[in-house]
Amino acid sequence: MSTDVALTMLQLQALAIPPVTILLKMLRRSDNLPWATRKASFLSAIASIGLFVAGAAGAIVHLVSTTSFSPVLQLTFGITVLALLPFLFVAAVLYRDHRANFGP
């Protein structure tokens, strides 16, 4: 049962990341928000991505520790979590660019 829960959590995390991307795109285009609101929104999105990465890592660690996956599949799980980290970096770069254009 816990394996099913971990897999469901991974599915939810995979479904939640694309909307965060869309929200970042919309936020970059919003010209009528004050800087404080933009900053809080960007930081919330970046925190959300970081938490999704941490949640995915936790679910994968649970899956790997409670089941007997092949080493190749374990490596694939690790690569998948690592692939999310550049997304977090890009969101941080977008924030810095946005701050340079619209911030104080």
C-alpha atoms as an extended CHARMM CRD file, in Angstrom:
* protein
*
       104  EXT
         1         1  MET       CA              0.0000000000        0.0000000000        0.0000000000  PROA      1               0.0000000000
         2         2  SER       CA              2.7590000000        2.5050000000        0.8100000000  PROA      2               0.0000000000
         3         3  THR       CA              4.2480000000        1.8680000000       -2.6290000000  PROA      3               0.0000000000
         4         4  ASP       CA              0.9310000000        2.8520000000       -4.2000000000  PROA      4               0.0000000000
         5         5  VAL       CA              0.8730000000        6.0410000000       -2.1480000000  PROA      5               0.0000000000
         6         6  ALA       CA              4.4480000000        6.9070000000       -3.1710000000  PROA      6               0.0000000000
         7         7  LEU       CA              3.6270000000        6.3330000000       -6.8450000000  PROA      7               0.0000000000
         8         8  THR       CA              0.5070000000        8.4650000000       -6.5400000000  PROA      8               0.0000000000
         9         9  MET       CA              2.5590000000       11.2450000000       -4.9480000000  PROA      9               0.0000000000
        10        10  LEU       CA              4.9990000000       11.1210000000       -7.8700000000  PROA      10              0.0000000000
        11        11  GLN       CA              2.0910000000       11.3870000000      -10.3020000000  PROA      11              0.0000000000
        12        12  LEU       CA              0.6690000000       14.3800000000       -8.4490000000  PROA      12              0.0000000000
        13        13  GLN       CA              4.0490000000       16.0870000000       -8.4460000000  PROA      13              0.0000000000
        14        14  ALA       CA              4.4580000000       15.4560000000      -12.1630000000  PROA      14              0.0000000000
        15        15  LEU       CA              1.0270000000       16.9660000000      -12.8030000000  PROA      15              0.0000000000
        16        16  ALA       CA              1.6830000000       20.0170000000      -10.6200000000  PROA      16              0.0000000000
        17        17  ILE       CA              4.9280000000       21.2390000000      -12.1780000000  PROA      17              0.0000000000
        18        18  PRO       CA              3.5230000000       22.3430000000      -15.5900000000  PROA      18              0.0000000000
        19        19  PRO       CA              0.9920000000       24.7260000000      -13.9780000000  PROA      19              0.0000000000
        20        20  VAL       CA              3.8230000000       26.3080000000      -11.9750000000  PROA      20              0.0000000000
        21        21  THR       CA              5.6420000000       26.9010000000      -15.2560000000  PROA      21              0.0000000000
        22        22  ILE       CA              2.5720000000       28.5670000000      -16.7160000000  PROA      22              0.0000000000
        23        23  LEU       CA              2.1770000000       30.7110000000      -13.6060000000  PROA      23              0.0000000000
        24        24  LEU       CA              5.7930000000       31.8780000000      -13.9400000000  PROA      24              0.0000000000
        25        25  LYS       CA              5.1650000000       32.8060000000      -17.5700000000  PROA      25              0.0000000000
        26        26  MET       CA              2.0120000000       34.7260000000      -16.6450000000  PROA      26              0.0000000000
        27        27  LEU       CA              3.7980000000       36.4610000000      -13.7810000000  PROA      27              0.0000000000
        28        28  ARG       CA              6.5610000000       37.6810000000      -16.0780000000  PROA      28              0.0000000000
        29        29  ARG       CA              3.9480000000       39.2860000000      -18.3260000000  PROA      29              0.0000000000
        30        30  SER       CA              1.9660000000       41.0000000000      -15.5770000000  PROA      30              0.0000000000
        31        31  ASP       CA              2.8010000000       44.6840000000      -15.7600000000  PROA      31              0.0000000000
        32        32  ASN       CA              0.2910000000       46.0120000000      -13.2380000000  PROA      32              0.0000000000
        33        33  LEU       CA              1.4710000000       44.2310000000      -10.0920000000  PROA      33              0.0000000000
        34        34  PRO       CA              3.5780000000       46.0650000000       -7.5160000000  PROA      34              0.0000000000
        35        35  TRP       CA              7.1200000000       44.8060000000       -7.0750000000  PROA      35              0.0000000000
        36        36  ALA       CA              6.4740000000       43.3390000000       -3.6220000000  PROA      36              0.0000000000
        37        37  THR       CA              3.6680000000       41.1770000000       -5.0080000000  PROA      37              0.0000000000
        38        38  ARG       CA              5.8010000000       40.0340000000       -7.9390000000  PROA      38              0.0000000000
        39        39  LYS       CA              8.6730000000       39.1680000000       -5.6280000000  PROA      39              0.0000000000
        40        40  ALA       CA              6.4630000000       37.1870000000       -3.2530000000  PROA      40              0.0000000000
        41        41  SER       CA              4.8610000000       35.3710000000       -6.1900000000  PROA      41              0.0000000000
        42        42  PHE       CA              8.1840000000       34.4240000000       -7.7520000000  PROA      42              0.0000000000
        43        43  LEU       CA              9.5950000000       33.2530000000       -4.4420000000  PROA      43              0.0000000000
        44        44  SER       CA              6.4540000000       31.2050000000       -3.7930000000  PROA      44              0.0000000000
        45        45  ALA       CA              6.7650000000       29.5450000000       -7.2050000000  PROA      45              0.0000000000
        46        46  ILE       CA             10.4550000000       28.8070000000       -6.6500000000  PROA      46              0.0000000000
        47        47  ALA       CA              9.6930000000       27.3830000000       -3.1960000000  PROA      47              0.0000000000
        48        48  SER       CA              6.9360000000       25.2680000000       -4.7170000000  PROA      48              0.0000000000
        49        49  ILE       CA              9.3290000000       23.8200000000       -7.2830000000  PROA      49              0.0000000000
        50        50  GLY       CA             11.8940000000       23.1170000000       -4.5580000000  PROA      50              0.0000000000
        51        51  LEU       CA              9.2900000000       21.3720000000       -2.4350000000  PROA      51              0.0000000000
        52        52  PHE       CA              8.1390000000       19.2920000000       -5.4090000000  PROA      52              0.0000000000
        53        53  VAL       CA             11.7420000000       18.2060000000       -6.0050000000  PROA      53              0.0000000000
        54        54  ALA       CA             12.1410000000       17.3080000000       -2.3120000000  PROA      54              0.0000000000
        55        55  GLY       CA              8.8220000000       15.4510000000       -2.3040000000  PROA      55              0.0000000000
        56        56  ALA       CA              9.7480000000       13.5120000000       -5.4260000000  PROA      56              0.0000000000
        57        57  ALA       CA             13.1170000000       12.6270000000       -3.9120000000  PROA      57              0.0000000000
        58        58  GLY       CA             11.4180000000       11.4030000000       -0.7270000000  PROA      58              0.0000000000
        59        59  ALA       CA              8.9060000000        9.2980000000       -2.6480000000  PROA      59              0.0000000000
        60        60  ILE       CA             11.6770000000        7.7850000000       -4.7530000000  PROA      60              0.0000000000
        61        61  VAL       CA             13.8370000000        7.0330000000       -1.7150000000  PROA      61              0.0000000000
        62        62  HSD       CA             10.8470000000        5.2840000000       -0.1670000000  PROA      62              0.0000000000
        63        63  LEU       CA             10.1840000000        3.2820000000       -3.3330000000  PROA      63              0.0000000000
        64        64  VAL       CA             13.8050000000        2.2420000000       -3.6950000000  PROA      64              0.0000000000
        65        65  SER       CA             14.1290000000        1.2670000000       -0.0260000000  PROA      65              0.0000000000
        66        66  THR       CA             10.9030000000       -0.7550000000        0.1650000000  PROA      66              0.0000000000
        67        67  THR       CA             10.9810000000       -2.5510000000       -3.1780000000  PROA      67              0.0000000000
        68        68  SER       CA             13.5890000000       -4.4080000000       -5.1510000000  PROA      68              0.0000000000
        69        69  PHE       CA             14.1010000000       -2.3020000000       -8.2720000000  PROA      69              0.0000000000
        70        70  SER       CA             16.9450000000       -3.0540000000      -10.6290000000  PROA      70              0.0000000000
        71        71  PRO       CA             20.0080000000       -0.8090000000      -10.3570000000  PROA      71              0.0000000000
        72        72  VAL       CA             19.1790000000        0.6990000000      -13.7510000000  PROA      72              0.0000000000
        73        73  LEU       CA             15.7140000000        1.7300000000      -12.5490000000  PROA      73              0.0000000000
        74        74  GLN       CA             17.1720000000        3.1220000000       -9.3280000000  PROA      74              0.0000000000
        75        75  LEU       CA             19.6140000000        5.1870000000      -11.3960000000  PROA      75              0.0000000000
        76        76  THR       CA             16.7390000000        6.3690000000      -13.5790000000  PROA      76              0.0000000000
        77        77  PHE       CA             14.8220000000        7.5200000000      -10.4980000000  PROA      77              0.0000000000
        78        78  GLY       CA             17.8480000000        9.5070000000       -9.3470000000  PROA      78              0.0000000000
        79        79  ILE       CA             18.3440000000       11.0820000000      -12.7610000000  PROA      79              0.0000000000
        80        80  THR       CA             14.6840000000       12.0670000000      -12.8440000000  PROA      80              0.0000000000
        81        81  VAL       CA             14.9830000000       13.9720000000       -9.5740000000  PROA      81              0.0000000000
        82        82  LEU       CA             18.2380000000       15.5750000000      -10.7180000000  PROA      82              0.0000000000
        83        83  ALA       CA             16.5100000000       16.6520000000      -13.9260000000  PROA      83              0.0000000000
        84        84  LEU       CA             14.1240000000       18.7630000000      -11.8630000000  PROA      84              0.0000000000
        85        85  LEU       CA             16.9420000000       20.7730000000      -10.2850000000  PROA      85              0.0000000000
        86        86  PRO       CA             17.7910000000       22.7520000000      -13.4590000000  PROA      86              0.0000000000
        87        87  PHE       CA             14.1200000000       23.7430000000      -13.5910000000  PROA      87              0.0000000000
        88        88  LEU       CA             14.5120000000       25.2420000000      -10.1380000000  PROA      88              0.0000000000
        89        89  PHE       CA             17.6680000000       27.0570000000      -11.3020000000  PROA      89              0.0000000000
        90        90  VAL       CA             15.9090000000       28.4590000000      -14.3900000000  PROA      90              0.0000000000
        91        91  ALA       CA             13.0630000000       29.7500000000      -12.2310000000  PROA      91              0.0000000000
        92        92  ALA       CA             15.6110000000       31.5240000000      -10.0210000000  PROA      92              0.0000000000
        93        93  VAL       CA             17.2930000000       33.0450000000      -13.0980000000  PROA      93              0.0000000000
        94        94  LEU       CA             13.9020000000       34.2350000000      -14.3800000000  PROA      94              0.0000000000
        95        95  TYR       CA             13.3050000000       35.8780000000      -11.0270000000  PROA      95              0.0000000000
        96        96  ARG       CA             16.6480000000       37.7070000000      -11.1730000000  PROA      96              0.0000000000
        97        97  ASP       CA             15.9350000000       38.8890000000      -14.7100000000  PROA      97              0.0000000000
        98        98  HSD       CA             12.4740000000       40.0360000000      -13.7140000000  PROA      98              0.0000000000
        99        99  ARG       CA             13.8750000000       41.8480000000      -10.6860000000  PROA      99              0.0000000000
       100       100  ALA       CA             16.4200000000       43.6260000000      -12.8720000000  PROA      100             0.0000000000
       101       101  ASN       CA             13.6390000000       44.8090000000      -15.2040000000  PROA      101             0.0000000000
       102       102  PHE       CA             10.8840000000       45.6330000000      -12.7330000000  PROA      102             0.0000000000
       103       103  GLY       CA             12.3380000000       45.6380000000       -9.2330000000  PROA      103             0.0000000000
       104       104  PRO       CA             13.5130000000       48.5210000000       -7.1200000000  PROA      104             0.0000000000
